[in-house]
Amino acid sequence: MTVAQAVVAFLSQQYTVDNVGRQEYRERLIPGMFGIFGHGNVAGVGQALKQFQTTDPSLMPYYQGRNEQAQVHQAVGYARHTRRRATFAVSASVGPGSTNMLTGAALATTNRLPALLLPSDIFATRAADPVLQQLERPEAYDISVNDAFRPLSRYFDRVSRPEQLYSALFNGLRVLTDPADTGAVTIALPQDVQAEEIAVPLEFLEQREWRIRRPEPEADDVRRAMEAIRAAKRPLIIAGGGVLYSFAHQELAAFAEAAGIPVGNTQAGVGVLPWDHRLALGAVGSTGTTAANALAAQADLIIGIGTRYEDFTTGSRAAFQHPGVRFININIAPIDAYKHGTAVPIVADARKTLLRLTEALGGYRTGADLAELTAGEKRRWDAAVDEAFDTRHSPLPSQNEIIGATNRAMAPQDVVICAAGSLPGDLHKMWRIRDPYGYHVEYAFSCMGYEIAGGLGVKRATLAESAGGGTDRDVVVMVGDGSYLMMHTELVTAVAERLKLIVVLIQNHGYASIGALSESLGSQRFGTQYRFLDGEQHSFDAGSPLPIDLALNAESLGVTVTRIQPGGTAIADLEKAVRAARSAPEGSGPILVHVESDPLLDAPSSESWWDVPVSAVSDLDSTRGAYRTYTDHKLRQRPLLG
């Protein structure tokens, strides 16, 4: 067979095995492959997929996307919902087709989510040289555009000879299934090598299992952690995505309830507890709740579980104000376990560690004062969200009202998808989560354009979940007009496959998030509105709004569209439209609900901060004022180690 045929045949026989408690799970690691074909892969991977489709369509199902970056996003969305047990492979042609995947690779690696990328490469033999779309560097002729994947991938290899295929794939899948090291795995395939004949050992094509490692914590680490917990007066748990990836949400609840320790969560950790759990303070940090941030400011011990402590989580290191604050970091990845100069790093599986900690509590429980403070701050924040959801504005509603209406219209098990703009911060603060699988906001890379493509990946995963006897879920993408315009073309993919993806498109004629940030930094929302150009001032800030009709755009792609008219009934109409979309049968195709909002109506304050430097010297009064505010905030920033 050819090298490309060997790649496809090999990937079709790879399985993930995972043990959680007494249950063992086994599923295909690569359930399908995306590809856009051009020179480089059309006669290689493309031919192999066509051949196997003819002989056995179930061997490696092919899915057609519209953009290579978006195809990687679909793989990542699928991986997130399957808790890193499965992902897709993505094939691309030489040159621009392959480099289109660079942003997707960065997103996958930043989020610690697996995606297998198979970019095509120039001739290994240099028989035709230079080929169309080849980058030539006179000082390094062995470099191709695919070398740009090296810093963005957790594993990179180039199969320059057929015999290298075996080690490249084995090492790539080793990294792909390692919870501490996973991310983008990139294996570049030169176009001539893809089509070469190779004698493949039968052993290479047999079924192979990749077991997800879930190491136990060291007994001494558990002992030291319990010493720190018993000595603390105001401990706080910060739960990240690692809690969900290790299926530890029930163990987290048991530990928190037994010890009486409140829980804040990162973006990736939304869902570790239901929003109305008495110990659930919600989001922490710059996009957090006042409840979580009030407790974080007073905490003398932070127990970080499965978090990488991104700057939004730590309020740019201004969230933790106790002079003697210490950190216990529980993480499968050493890089995260050792952050902030922690005295107690625990490099282990979150679920297994929580079980050991609960066993070691020995009746320990925090004082009644912490319980009272937690309950009081939680009531204060819940009231603020109620007011934000229920206050009506007309003719254009606030984004708060839109989030509340969408939240009410969805079932507990449904999944909301988002990634960039003002929506992720507002969702993090206010979304009332009821299911550990119900929230998927890509915020490690916060990539504009991820939403629809990532939502499709989640939709594919929910369909597989339902087909396997699991929960039936609707997938609802919330996206602003700016992010929609970045990458909406995967709606065509949903149309072609009749996938019922529900999209709530919020039209605010610009970039609401950066507009608000720009204003707070003294830059007066410069360049953040969709306006006609004022030629005299060469400004896009003061002209009339562009006559963009995104609802009509979606209709032109074959999407079923509902337009919500501005006015006093907009929120009621929106809630009704989302419920109607949910009631549509599977196989009916994508449904988009278009609603306009007022971008100047803000969400409730987090009473936190995010460090974005302000110009120290300026002719603008607004910038000088913002700089004075910035220097005041910098005084609260802690010089935490690590």
C-alpha positions as CSV (number, residue, x, y, z in Angstrom):
1,M,0.0,0.0,0.0
2,T,1.0,3.7,-0.2
3,V,2.2,5.7,2.8
4,A,-1.1,7.6,2.8
5,Q,-3.1,4.4,2.7
6,A,-1.0,3.1,5.6
7,V,-1.7,6.3,7.6
8,V,-5.5,6.0,7.1
9,A,-5.5,2.2,7.8
10,F,-3.4,2.7,10.9
11,L,-5.5,5.5,12.3
12,S,-8.7,3.5,11.8
13,Q,-7.5,0.8,14.3
14,Q,-6.4,3.1,17.2
15,Y,-8.5,3.0,20.4
16,T,-8.5,5.0,23.6
17,V,-8.9,3.1,26.9
18,D,-9.8,5.0,30.1
19,N,-10.5,3.8,33.6
20,V,-12.6,6.0,35.8
21,G,-13.4,4.3,39.1
22,R,-14.6,0.9,38.3
23,Q,-15.7,1.7,34.8
24,E,-13.6,1.2,31.7
25,Y,-14.2,3.1,28.5
26,R,-13.0,2.1,25.1
27,E,-13.6,4.2,21.9
28,R,-12.0,5.1,18.7
29,L,-9.3,7.6,19.1
30,I,-9.7,9.0,15.5
31,P,-13.4,8.5,14.5
32,G,-13.0,10.4,11.3
33,M,-10.9,12.7,9.1
34,F,-11.4,16.2,7.7
35,G,-9.6,17.3,4.6
36,I,-9.6,20.0,1.9
37,F,-7.7,18.7,-1.1
38,G,-5.1,20.3,-3.3
39,H,-1.8,19.4,-4.7
40,G,0.1,17.6,-2.0
41,N,-2.7,15.5,-0.6
42,V,-5.3,14.9,-3.4
43,A,-3.3,11.9,-4.7
44,G,-2.1,10.9,-1.3
45,V,-4.4,11.1,1.7
46,G,-7.4,12.0,-0.6
47,Q,-6.9,8.9,-2.7
48,A,-6.6,6.7,0.4
49,L,-9.8,8.0,1.9
50,K,-11.6,7.5,-1.4
51,Q,-10.3,4.0,-1.8
52,F,-11.4,3.0,1.8
53,Q,-14.7,4.7,1.4
54,T,-15.3,2.5,-1.6
55,T,-14.3,-0.8,0.1
56,D,-15.4,0.0,3.7
57,P,-17.1,3.4,4.5
58,S,-16.9,2.8,8.2
59,L,-13.1,2.4,8.3
60,M,-12.3,6.1,8.2
61,P,-15.3,8.4,7.5
62,Y,-14.4,11.6,5.7
63,Y,-15.9,15.0,6.5
64,Q,-15.8,18.0,4.2
65,G,-15.0,21.4,5.8
66,R,-14.8,24.8,4.2
67,N,-11.6,26.1,6.0
68,E,-8.6,24.2,7.3
69,Q,-8.4,26.3,10.5
70,A,-12.1,25.6,11.1
71,Q,-11.6,21.9,10.6
72,V,-9.0,21.9,13.4
73,H,-11.5,23.8,15.6
74,Q,-14.0,21.0,14.9
75,A,-11.5,18.4,16.1
76,V,-10.9,20.5,19.2
77,G,-14.6,20.9,20.0
78,Y,-15.0,17.1,19.6
79,A,-12.0,16.5,21.9
80,R,-13.3,18.8,24.6
81,H,-16.7,17.2,24.8
82,T,-15.3,13.7,24.8
83,R,-12.9,14.7,27.6
84,R,-9.8,14.2,25.4
85,R,-10.6,10.5,24.7
86,A,-11.1,11.2,20.9
87,T,-10.3,13.7,18.3
88,F,-10.2,14.1,14.5
89,A,-7.3,14.0,12.0
90,V,-7.1,16.9,9.5
91,S,-5.4,16.7,6.1
92,A,-4.4,19.8,4.2
93,S,-2.6,20.6,0.9
94,V,0.8,22.1,0.4
95,G,1.5,25.7,1.4
96,P,-1.5,27.9,2.2
97,G,-3.8,24.9,2.9
98,S,-1.4,23.7,5.6
99,T,-0.6,27.1,7.1
100,N,-4.3,27.8,7.4
101,M,-4.1,25.2,10.3
102,L,-1.5,27.2,12.3
103,T,-4.1,29.1,14.3
104,G,-5.9,25.9,15.0
105,A,-2.7,24.2,16.2
106,A,-2.0,27.1,18.6
107,L,-5.5,26.9,19.9
108,A,-5.3,23.1,20.5
109,T,-2.0,23.3,22.3
110,T,-2.9,26.3,24.4
111,N,-6.1,24.6,25.5
112,R,-4.3,21.3,26.1
113,L,-6.7,19.5,23.8
114,P,-5.7,16.9,21.2
115,A,-5.8,17.4,17.5
116,L,-4.0,15.4,14.8
117,L,-2.7,17.6,11.9
118,L,-1.4,16.1,8.7
119,P,-0.1,19.0,6.6
120,S,1.2,18.1,3.2
121,D,4.8,19.1,2.4
122,I,7.1,19.8,-0.6
123,F,8.8,16.9,-2.4
124,A,11.2,15.1,-0.2
125,T,13.3,14.1,-3.3
126,R,13.3,17.7,-4.6
127,A,12.6,16.1,-8.0
128,A,10.3,19.1,-8.8
129,D,11.9,22.1,-7.1
130,P,10.6,24.6,-6.3
131,V,7.0,23.5,-6.5
132,L,4.0,25.7,-6.6
133,Q,3.4,27.4,-3.2
134,Q,6.9,26.4,-1.9
135,L,8.6,28.8,0.5
136,E,12.3,29.2,-0.5
137,R,14.8,30.2,2.1
138,P,18.3,30.6,0.6
139,E,20.1,30.0,4.0
140,A,18.0,26.9,4.9
141,Y,16.7,25.0,1.9
142,D,15.3,22.1,4.1
143,I,12.7,24.4,5.7
144,S,9.1,24.5,4.5
145,V,6.1,26.4,5.8
146,N,5.3,23.4,7.9
147,D,8.2,24.2,10.2
148,A,6.0,27.0,11.5
149,F,4.1,24.3,13.3
150,R,7.0,23.4,15.5
151,P,6.5,25.9,18.3
152,L,2.7,25.5,18.1
153,S,2.7,21.7,18.4
154,R,3.2,19.3,21.4
155,Y,4.8,16.9,18.9
156,F,6.2,17.6,15.4
157,D,7.6,15.2,12.8
158,R,8.2,15.1,9.1
159,V,8.1,11.7,7.3
160,S,10.8,12.3,4.7
161,R,11.1,8.5,4.0
162,P,8.4,5.9,4.1
163,E,10.2,3.9,6.8
164,Q,9.9,6.9,9.2
165,L,6.1,6.6,9.2
166,Y,6.0,4.0,12.0
167,S,7.9,6.0,14.7
168,A,6.2,9.2,13.6
169,L,2.7,7.9,14.2
170,F,3.6,5.9,17.4
171,N,5.2,8.9,19.0
172,G,2.5,11.3,17.8
173,L,-0.3,9.2,19.3
174,R,1.7,8.8,22.5
175,V,1.6,12.5,22.9
176,L,-2.0,12.9,21.7
177,T,-3.3,10.6,24.4
178,D,-1.1,11.9,27.3
179,P,-3.2,14.2,29.5
180,A,-0.1,16.1,30.7
181,D,1.4,16.6,27.2
182,T,-1.5,16.7,24.8
183,G,-2.2,19.4,22.2
184,A,-1.6,19.7,18.5
185,V,0.3,16.7,17.1
186,T,1.7,17.6,13.6
187,I,3.1,15.0,11.2
188,A,4.1,16.6,7.9
189,L,3.7,14.3,4.9
190,P,5.7,15.3,1.7
191,Q,3.5,14.9,-1.3
192,D,5.8,12.4,-3.1
193,V,6.2,10.3,0.1
194,Q,2.4,10.1,0.5
195,A,2.1,8.3,-2.8
196,E,5.1,6.0,-2.5
197,E,4.7,2.3,-2.0
198,I,5.6,0.7,1.4
199,A,5.6,-2.9,2.6
200,V,3.6,-2.5,5.9
201,P,4.0,-5.1,8.6
202,L,0.6,-6.6,9.6
203,E,1.4,-5.8,13.2
204,F,1.3,-2.1,12.3
205,L,-2.3,-2.4,11.1
206,E,-3.7,-4.4,14.1
207,Q,-6.0,-2.8,16.7
208,R,-4.0,-0.9,19.3
209,E,-5.1,0.6,22.6
210,W,-3.8,3.8,24.1
211,R,-4.5,4.0,27.9
212,I,-4.9,7.4,29.4
213,R,-2.6,7.8,32.4
214,R,-4.2,8.8,35.6
215,P,-1.4,8.7,38.3
216,E,-2.1,8.4,42.0
217,P,-0.8,11.2,44.3
218,E,2.2,10.6,46.5
219,A,1.2,9.8,50.1
220,D,3.6,12.4,51.4
221,D,2.1,15.1,49.2
222,V,-1.4,14.3,50.5
223,R,-0.1,14.5,54.1
224,R,1.5,17.9,53.5
225,A,-1.6,19.2,51.7
226,M,-3.7,18.2,54.7
227,E,-1.4,20.0,57.1
228,A,-1.8,23.2,55.0
229,I,-5.6,22.8,54.8
230,R,-6.0,22.3,58.6
231,A,-3.8,25.3,59.3
232,A,-5.9,27.6,57.0
233,K,-8.8,29.8,58.2
234,R,-10.1,30.9,54.8
235,P,-9.3,28.3,52.2
236,L,-10.7,28.6,48.7
237,I,-10.7,26.0,45.9
238,I,-10.1,27.2,42.3
239,A,-11.3,24.4,40.0
240,G,-10.2,24.3,36.4
241,G,-10.8,22.2,33.3
242,G,-8.6,19.4,34.8
243,V,-11.4,18.6,37.2
244,L,-13.7,17.9,34.2
245,Y,-11.1,16.1,32.2
246,S,-10.4,13.7,35.1
247,F,-14.2,13.2,35.7
248,A,-13.7,14.5,39.2
249,H,-16.8,16.8,39.6
250,Q,-18.5,14.4,42.0
251,E,-15.3,13.9,44.1
252,L,-14.8,17.7,44.2
253,A,-18.4,18.2,45.5
254,A,-17.8,15.5,48.2
255,F,-14.5,17.0,49.3
256,A,-15.8,20.6,49.4
257,E,-19.0,19.6,51.3
258,A,-17.1,17.5,53.8
259,A,-14.5,20.3,54.5
260,G,-16.8,23.2,54.0
261,I,-14.5,24.9,51.5
262,P,-16.1,27.2,48.9
263,V,-15.3,26.7,45.2
264,G,-14.6,29.2,42.4
265,N,-14.0,28.1,38.9
266,T,-12.1,29.1,35.8
267,Q,-13.6,29.3,32.3
268,A,-12.6,25.7,31.5
269,G,-13.9,24.7,35.0
270,V,-17.5,25.9,34.6
271,G,-19.7,22.9,35.4
272,V,-17.6,21.5,38.2
273,L,-20.6,22.3,40.5
274,P,-24.2,23.4,39.6
275,W,-24.6,27.1,39.8
276,D,-26.9,26.9,42.8
277,H,-24.8,24.6,44.9
278,R,-24.3,26.3,48.3
279,L,-20.5,26.2,48.0
280,A,-20.4,27.3,44.3
281,L,-19.2,30.9,44.1
282,G,-18.9,30.8,40.3
283,A,-16.3,32.4,38.2
284,V,-13.1,33.7,39.7
285,G,-10.9,36.5,38.5
286,S,-11.2,39.3,35.9
287,T,-14.4,37.8,34.4
288,G,-15.5,36.5,37.8
289,T,-18.3,37.0,40.3
290,T,-18.1,39.4,43.2
291,A,-18.6,36.3,45.4
292,A,-15.6,34.4,44.2
293,N,-13.4,37.4,44.1
294,A,-14.4,38.5,47.6
295,L,-13.4,35.1,49.0
296,A,-10.2,35.1,46.8
297,A,-9.1,38.4,48.3
298,Q,-9.3,37.0,51.8
299,A,-8.1,33.5,51.2
300,D,-5.0,32.4,53.1
301,L,-4.9,29.1,51.1
302,I,-5.7,28.5,47.5
303,I,-6.3,24.9,46.4
304,G,-5.9,25.0,42.7
305,I,-7.2,21.9,41.0
306,G,-6.6,21.4,37.3
307,T,-6.0,25.0,36.5
308,R,-3.1,26.7,34.7
309,Y,-3.7,30.0,36.5
310,E,-4.2,32.2,33.4
311,D,-4.1,35.9,34.1
312,F,-7.9,36.2,33.9
313,T,-8.1,33.6,36.7
314,T,-5.7,35.4,39.0
315,G,-6.9,38.9,38.2
316,S,-3.5,39.5,36.8
317,R,-2.1,38.4,40.2
318,A,-4.2,41.0,42.0
319,A,-6.9,38.6,43.1
320,F,-5.1,37.1,46.2
321,Q,-4.5,39.8,48.8
322,H,-3.9,37.9,52.0
323,P,-0.3,38.6,53.0
324,G,0.4,35.0,53.8
325,V,-1.5,33.3,51.0
326,R,-0.2,29.8,50.1
327,F,-1.0,27.5,47.2
328,I,-1.7,23.8,46.9
329,N,-1.6,22.9,43.2
330,I,-3.1,19.6,42.0
331,N,-2.4,19.0,38.3
332,I,-1.4,16.2,35.9
333,A,1.0,18.7,34.3
334,P,4.1,19.6,36.3
335,I,4.3,23.0,34.7
336,D,1.0,23.9,36.3
337,A,1.5,22.1,39.6
338,Y,4.6,24.2,40.3
339,K,3.1,27.7,39.5
340,H,3.1,30.6,42.0
341,G,6.0,29.0,43.9
342,T,3.7,26.6,45.6
343,A,4.9,24.8,48.7
344,V,2.7,21.8,47.9
345,P,2.7,20.7,44.2
346,I,0.8,17.5,43.6
347,V,1.5,16.0,40.2
348,A,-1.4,13.5,39.9
349,D,-4.9,12.9,38.6
350,A,-7.4,15.3,40.2
351,R,-10.0,12.7,40.9
352,K,-7.7,10.3,42.6
353,T,-6.2,13.1,44.6
354,L,-9.5,14.4,45.8
355,L,-10.5,10.9,46.9
356,R,-7.3,10.7,49.0
357,L,-7.8,14.2,50.5
358,T,-11.4,13.4,51.4
359,E,-10.2,10.2,53.2
360,A,-7.6,12.2,55.1
361,L,-9.9,14.9,56.3
362,G,-10.5,13.0,59.6
363,G,-13.5,15.2,60.5
364,Y,-11.8,18.5,59.7
365,R,-14.2,21.3,58.7
366,T,-13.8,25.1,58.2
367,G,-15.5,27.4,60.7
368,A,-19.0,28.8,60.7
369,D,-17.7,32.3,59.8
370,L,-16.5,31.1,56.4
371,A,-19.9,29.4,55.7
372,E,-21.7,32.7,56.6
373,L,-19.4,34.7,54.4
374,T,-19.8,32.3,51.5
375,A,-23.6,32.3,51.7
376,G,-23.8,36.1,52.0
377,E,-21.5,36.8,49.0
378,K,-23.4,34.2,47.0
379,R,-26.7,35.8,47.7
380,R,-25.3,39.3,46.7
381,W,-24.1,38.0,43.4
382,D,-27.2,36.0,42.6
383,A,-29.3,39.1,43.1
384,A,-27.0,41.1,40.8
385,V,-27.5,38.4,38.0
386,D,-31.2,38.3,38.6
387,E,-31.4,42.1,38.1
388,A,-29.2,41.9,35.0
389,F,-31.3,39.2,33.4
390,D,-34.7,40.8,34.3
391,T,-34.1,44.5,33.7
392,R,-35.6,45.3,30.3
393,H,-34.2,47.8,27.8
394,S,-35.9,48.9,24.6
395,P,-35.7,49.1,21.7
396,L,-32.4,47.1,21.9
397,P,-31.9,44.7,24.8
398,S,-28.7,44.3,26.7
399,Q,-26.4,41.3,26.2
400,N,-27.3,40.3,29.8
401,E,-31.0,39.9,28.9
402,I,-30.0,37.9,25.8
403,I,-27.9,35.5,27.9
404,G,-30.6,35.1,30.5
405,A,-33.3,34.4,27.8
406,T,-31.0,31.8,26.1
407,N,-30.1,30.2,29.4
408,R,-33.8,29.8,30.4
409,A,-34.7,28.4,27.0
410,M,-32.1,25.6,27.1
411,A,-32.5,22.3,28.9
412,P,-30.1,21.5,31.7
413,Q,-28.1,19.0,29.6
414,D,-27.7,21.3,26.6
415,V,-24.3,22.8,25.7
416,V,-23.5,26.5,25.1
417,I,-20.5,27.3,22.9
418,C,-18.6,30.6,22.8
419,A,-15.0,31.8,22.4
420,A,-14.3,35.5,21.8
421,G,-15.6,39.0,22.4
422,S,-17.6,40.3,25.4
423,L,-19.7,37.2,25.5
424,P,-17.2,34.8,27.1
425,G,-16.7,37.2,30.1
426,D,-20.4,37.7,30.5
427,L,-21.1,34.0,30.2
428,H,-18.4,33.2,32.7
429,K,-20.0,35.5,35.2
430,M,-23.7,34.8,34.7
431,W,-24.3,31.5,32.9
432,R,-26.3,29.3,35.3
433,I,-24.7,25.9,34.7
434,R,-26.6,22.7,35.6
435,D,-24.6,20.0,33.9
436,P,-20.8,19.3,33.8
437,Y,-21.0,19.0,30.0
438,G,-23.2,22.1,29.5
439,Y,-20.5,24.8,29.0
440,H,-17.8,25.1,26.3
441,V,-16.1,28.5,26.1
442,E,-12.7,28.4,24.4
443,Y,-10.9,31.0,26.4
444,A,-7.3,29.8,26.6
445,F,-6.7,31.2,23.1
446,S,-10.1,33.0,22.8
447,C,-10.0,32.7,19.0
448,M,-12.5,34.8,17.0
449,G,-14.2,32.5,14.6
450,Y,-14.0,29.4,16.8
451,E,-17.6,29.4,17.8
452,I,-19.5,27.8,14.9
453,A,-16.7,25.4,13.9
454,G,-16.1,24.4,17.5
455,G,-19.8,24.1,18.0
456,L,-19.9,21.7,15.1
457,G,-17.2,19.6,16.7
458,V,-19.3,19.5,20.0
459,K,-22.4,18.6,18.0
460,R,-20.6,15.6,16.4
461,A,-19.6,14.5,19.8
462,T,-23.1,14.8,21.3
463,L,-24.5,12.8,18.4
464,A,-22.0,10.0,19.1
465,E,-22.8,10.3,22.8
466,S,-26.5,9.9,22.1
467,A,-26.0,7.0,19.6
468,G,-24.0,5.2,22.3
469,G,-26.9,5.4,24.7
470,G,-25.8,8.6,26.4
471,T,-27.6,11.9,26.9
472,D,-29.4,13.7,24.1
473,R,-28.2,17.3,24.0
474,D,-28.8,20.4,21.9
475,V,-25.8,22.6,21.1
476,V,-26.3,26.3,21.1
477,V,-23.6,28.6,19.7
478,M,-23.6,32.2,21.0
479,V,-21.6,34.5,18.8
480,G,-21.2,38.2,18.1
481,D,-21.2,39.8,14.7
482,G,-17.4,40.4,14.8
483,S,-16.6,36.7,15.4
484,Y,-19.3,35.5,13.0
485,L,-17.7,37.5,10.2
486,M,-14.3,35.9,11.0
487,M,-15.4,32.4,10.2
488,H,-19.1,31.6,9.5
489,T,-18.5,29.4,6.5
490,E,-18.8,26.1,8.5
491,L,-22.5,26.8,8.5
492,V,-22.3,25.3,5.0
493,T,-20.8,22.2,6.5
494,A,-23.8,22.0,8.9
495,V,-26.2,22.5,6.0
496,A,-24.5,19.8,3.9
497,E,-24.7,17.2,6.7
498,R,-28.1,18.5,8.0
499,L,-26.6,19.0,11.5
500,K,-29.0,20.8,13.9
501,L,-26.7,23.4,15.2
502,I,-28.5,26.3,16.9
503,V,-26.7,29.7,16.6
504,V,-27.7,32.8,18.5
505,L,-26.1,35.7,16.6
506,I,-25.9,38.9,18.5
507,Q,-25.5,42.0,16.2
508,N,-24.0,45.0,17.9
509,H,-22.2,46.5,14.9
510,G,-18.6,46.1,16.0
511,Y,-16.4,44.7,18.7
512,A,-18.1,45.2,22.0
513,S,-15.5,43.7,24.2
514,I,-12.5,45.5,22.8
515,G,-14.6,48.7,22.5
516,A,-15.3,48.6,26.2
517,L,-11.6,47.8,26.9
518,S,-10.5,50.6,24.6
519,E,-12.7,53.1,26.4
520,S,-11.4,52.0,29.8
521,L,-7.8,52.4,28.6
522,G,-8.5,55.9,27.3
523,S,-8.6,55.1,23.6
524,Q,-12.2,56.0,23.1
525,R,-13.4,52.7,21.3
526,F,-11.0,53.5,18.5
527,G,-11.4,51.1,15.5
528,T,-14.0,48.9,17.2
529,Q,-17.2,49.9,15.3
530,Y,-18.5,48.8,11.9
531,R,-19.0,52.2,10.3
532,F,-18.5,54.0,7.0
533,L,-15.2,55.7,6.5
534,D,-15.1,59.4,7.2
535,G,-12.6,60.4,4.5
536,E,-11.9,63.9,6.0
537,Q,-10.7,62.5,9.4
538,H,-9.9,59.0,7.9
539,S,-12.0,57.6,10.8
540,F,-14.3,54.6,11.1
541,D,-15.5,55.9,14.5
542,A,-18.2,58.4,13.7
543,G,-19.9,57.3,10.4
544,S,-23.2,55.7,10.1
545,P,-23.4,51.9,10.7
546,L,-22.7,49.6,7.7
547,P,-25.8,48.1,6.1
548,I,-24.8,44.6,6.9
549,D,-27.5,41.9,7.0
550,L,-26.0,38.9,8.6
551,A,-29.4,37.1,8.9
552,L,-29.7,37.4,5.1
553,N,-26.1,36.1,4.8
554,A,-26.9,33.0,6.8
555,E,-30.1,32.5,4.8
556,S,-28.0,32.6,1.6
557,L,-26.0,29.7,2.9
558,G,-29.1,27.5,3.4
559,V,-29.6,28.2,7.1
560,T,-33.0,28.5,8.6
561,V,-33.2,32.0,10.2
562,T,-35.4,33.7,12.7
563,R,-35.1,37.5,13.1
564,I,-35.9,39.0,16.4
565,Q,-37.3,42.5,15.9
566,P,-36.2,45.3,18.3
567,G,-38.7,46.5,20.8
568,G,-40.4,45.6,24.1
569,T,-41.0,42.0,23.2
570,A,-37.5,41.2,21.9
571,I,-36.4,39.1,24.9
572,A,-39.7,37.1,25.0
573,D,-39.5,36.5,21.3
574,L,-35.8,35.4,21.6
575,E,-36.6,32.9,24.3
576,K,-39.5,31.5,22.2
577,A,-37.3,31.3,19.1
578,V,-34.6,29.3,21.0
579,R,-37.2,26.9,22.4
580,A,-38.6,26.4,18.9
581,A,-35.2,25.7,17.5
582,R,-34.6,23.1,20.2
583,S,-37.9,21.4,19.3
584,A,-36.8,21.0,15.6
585,P,-35.9,17.4,14.8
586,E,-32.3,16.2,14.4
587,G,-31.4,16.2,10.7
588,S,-33.2,19.5,10.1
589,G,-30.0,21.4,9.6
590,P,-28.6,24.6,11.3
591,I,-30.9,27.2,12.8
592,L,-29.8,30.8,13.4
593,V,-31.6,33.3,15.6
594,H,-30.6,36.9,14.9
595,V,-30.9,39.5,17.6
596,E,-29.6,43.1,17.9
597,S,-28.2,44.4,21.2
598,D,-27.0,47.6,22.8
599,P,-23.2,47.3,23.2
600,L,-23.0,50.1,25.7
601,L,-25.0,48.2,28.4
602,D,-22.5,46.4,30.6
603,A,-22.7,43.2,32.7
604,P,-22.4,43.5,36.5
605,S,-18.9,44.3,37.6
606,S,-16.6,41.5,38.7
607,E,-14.9,44.0,41.1
608,S,-11.6,42.6,39.7
609,W,-8.9,43.8,37.3
610,W,-7.0,42.7,34.2
611,D,-3.6,44.0,33.5
612,V,-3.5,45.7,30.1
613,P,-0.8,48.4,30.0
614,V,-1.9,52.0,29.4
615,S,0.3,54.6,27.5
616,A,2.4,56.4,30.1
617,V,2.6,59.5,28.0
618,S,-0.3,60.9,26.0
619,D,-1.9,64.1,24.6
620,L,-5.3,62.7,25.2
621,D,-7.0,63.5,28.5
622,S,-8.8,60.2,28.4
623,T,-5.5,58.3,28.2
624,R,-3.9,60.3,31.0
625,G,-6.9,59.6,33.3
626,A,-6.8,55.9,32.4
627,Y,-3.0,55.8,33.2
628,R,-3.7,57.2,36.7
629,T,-6.3,54.4,37.3
630,Y,-3.9,51.8,35.9
631,T,-1.0,52.8,38.3
632,D,-3.5,52.5,41.2
633,H,-4.4,49.0,40.2
634,K,-0.7,48.0,39.8
635,L,-0.2,48.6,43.5
636,R,-2.5,45.6,44.2
637,Q,-0.5,43.3,42.0
638,R,1.3,40.6,44.0
639,P,4.8,39.5,43.1
640,L,3.9,35.8,43.2
641,L,6.7,33.4,42.4
642,G,6.5,31.1,39.4
